[in-house]
Amino acid sequence: MSTFDDTAAHLLIVDDDERIRGLLKKFLARNGYLVTGARDAAHARRLLGGLEFDMLIIDVMMPGEDGFALTRDLRRTLATPIMLLTARGEAEDRIKGLEMGADDYLPKPFEPQELLLRVNAILRRVPKAEARVEPPRTLHLADLRYDVARNEMWRGDERVRLTATEAALLRIFAARPHEAISRAQLVEELGRDGGGAQERAIDVQITRLRRKLETDPKRPRYLQTVRGAGYMLAPD
C-alpha cells in the first residue's frame, strides 16, 4: 500500500453522493493520491478558485448543473484532465462527454481498480514541462507555434490551452509529421482499449483539436484526413 507525498497528484472528485465520494477518496488516497471532494458544481468551482488540481473526476448525474454542463463550462479556461462518471453507458453519452471536453468516460458501476488504472493512464499523458538548454524544435502551423520539446502550443505570446488528450495526440502527430496515422494506431499509442467505440472517440478528439489548429476546421489544412489511412499533421 502506497502513501502520497508532497509530489502526489491532486484529484478533485465532484459527486453529490456523499457515500460514493467518500469511498473514492479513501481508495485513491490509499493508492498514493491527494484527494479533495466537492458535493456539486458550485462547490467544485469554489475549490478550483483557490486550489490547483491535476485531474477532475466528475459525476454526470448531479442535481442542478450536471457534469456535462460543468465540463463544457470549465473547458473554456481549464486544460486539466477530466474524467466523467455516470450510470448511463450508452455510446451517445460517451460521445457527448468527449464533445464537452472530457478526456475519458467511465460508466457506473465500475471496479475501483479500473478507475485507478484509467487515472494513472491519463496522468501519464499529461505533458511535463522540462528545462532545456538547447533551443526547442518547433513546428509552425500558420500563426501557431508548437514547441515539440515541451509539448506546448503558442499563438504569439499567448499559450493555447490543450487538454491532456489533445496534447498527447499532438505529440504523436508531431513525432511523425506528414505521415498518416490510423485511428487504431492512435488508440494504441494513447493507451486505450481497442474497438470501434474508441476509434469513434478519436474522431471526436480530432474535431476538437482542429478547432484550435485550423482557421476553418471544416476544411482542415494542417490536421488532414487521409482517406483509408487515418490522420496526418502537415505543418508549414
N, C-alpha and C positions, 0 to 999 in steps of 0.2 A: 504494500500500500504506500502510495507516494503522498507527500505533503507539499504544499505550494510554498514558494519563497517570494522575495520582492521582485523577481523577474517573471512570475507566473502571469499568464494571460488572464485578463479580467473580463468575465462574461456577465451580460445582463439578461436575465430571464424575465419576460413580460407575460404573465398569465394570471387571470382573475381567480383561478382555483388555488386557494392557499395550500391545500394538501399537495397537489402536484408540484407547485412552486417550491415547497419545502423539500420534497423528495429529490427533485432535480438539483437543488442547491447542495444538499448533503452528498449526493452521488458524485457530482462534478468536483466538489471540493475535495472529496476523498481521492480523486484522481488527478490532483495537482493544480486545479484552477481556483482562482479567486472569483467568487460568485456573488452578485447582488441581485435582488429580486424587486420587481415592480408589479403592482396589482392591476394596473390599467395603463392606457396610452398616456394619460395626463401625468401619472406618476413617473412613467418612463422618461417623459420629456424633462421633468424637473431634475431627474438624476443625470440625464445627458447634458443638462445645462451646467453641471458642476463637476462631472467626472468624465474620464476618458475610458472607453471600453474597447476591447479587441474584437468582440463579436457580440451580436444580439441574437437571442433565441426568443421568437415572438409567437404566441398562440394566436391563431386567426380568429377563433370564435370567442370574442370578448364582447361584453355589453358596451353600448355606446360606439366609440370608434373602434372598428375591428382591426385585425392585424394587417389585412391588405391595405387599408387606408393609411394606417400608421407607417407601413413600409414605404408606400408611394410618397408620402409627405417627407419622411426622413431622407429619402434618396435625393431630394433636391439639393441637400447641402452635406450629406454624410456618405462617406465611402466605406464605412465599417461593414464587414461581412454580416449578413443577416440570414438566419435560418428560420423558416416558418414551420409551426406545428399546427396540425388540425385533425379533427376527426373525419374530415372529408378527404378521401384519397383519389377522387376522380381526376382523370387527365386534365380536364378543363381547369380545375382548381390549381393543379401543379403549374400549368402554363400561365394562369392568371398571376400566381405568386411570382413567377420569374419575370413576367412583364412589369409587375410593380417594382421590381428591383431586388428580389431575394436571390441569394446565392445558392440556396438549397431548400428542400421541402421534405418534411418527414411526417407521414400520416400516422395518427394515433389509431390503435395502441401500438407502441413500439418498445423494443427491448432497450433498456438504458445503455447497454454496451454498443448498440448500433448508433445511438445518439453520440456517444463518446467518440466512436471511430469517425463519424462524419465531422464532428467539431475538430478533431485532430487534423483531418484531411484538409478542411477549409483553411485552418490557421497555417498549415504548411505552405499554402499557396499565397498567403499574404506577403507581398514584397517587403524585404527588409533593406532599408537604405544603408549603404556601406560607403565609408570614406574611400576615395580613390585618389592616388597620386597622379596617375596619368589621366589626360582628358578622356571623358567617356565617349564611346562610339555613339553616334546619333543617327536616327532616320528622320527624314523630312517628309511630311505629308501636307502640302500647301503651306498654310500658316502654322501648322503644328510641328513641334519638335519632340521626338520620342528619344529619351535617354535610355539606351539599352542597358547600360551597367546598373542603373538604379531602378529600372522599370518604372519610369515616370514620364508623363506626357505634359508638355507645356505649350501654351499659346502666348508668345511673347514672354512677359514676366509672370504670367498667371498660370498656375498649375491646374491642369484639367483633372478633375476627380474621377478616379476609376474604382469600381468595386473590385473585390478580391478576384472574382471570376473574370471580369473584364481585363484586369491586369495580367492574370495568368494566361488568358487567350492571346493577348498582345505579345507577351513574352514568347509564346510558342511560335507565333507567326513571324516575329522579328528575327528569330533564330534561323528561319528558312524563308527569307524574302523571295518573292517571285516563284514560289513553289506551291503547288496545290496540295492542301492537306485535307483528307477526308473527314467526314463527321465522326466516323468510327475511331480514327486516329486521335481526334481532338478529345473525344470521350475518354479514351485510354490515357492520354497524357494529362488530363485533368484529374485522373484517379477515380473516375466514376465507374459504376457498374454499366455494362453494355446494354444494348436493347434499343428498340425504336423510340421509346419514350425519352430516353436520354439524348438520342440524336435529334429529336424534335426540340428538346430543350436547348441544344446547341444553336439551332436556328434562331430561337428567341434571344439568346445571348448575343449572337452576331448582329441581330437587328438593333439591339440596344447599343452595342459598340459602334455600329455605323452612325448612329445619331451623334456620336461625339467626334467621329473621324471625318465625316463627309459633309460637303456643302449641300448636296442633295442625296439623302440616304436611299431614296428610291432608285437612283441611278448612280450606284457607287463607283468611285474612281479608284480608291485605294484598297478597300477590302472587297475584293471581287468574288463573285460566284463563278466557279469553273464547272461548266456543265458536265455531269457524270463523274467529277473528280473531287469536289468539295469547295473549299475557300482558299483564297490566296491574297497575301498582302503585297501590294505593288507600290512601294514608296517612290518618291521623286529621285 
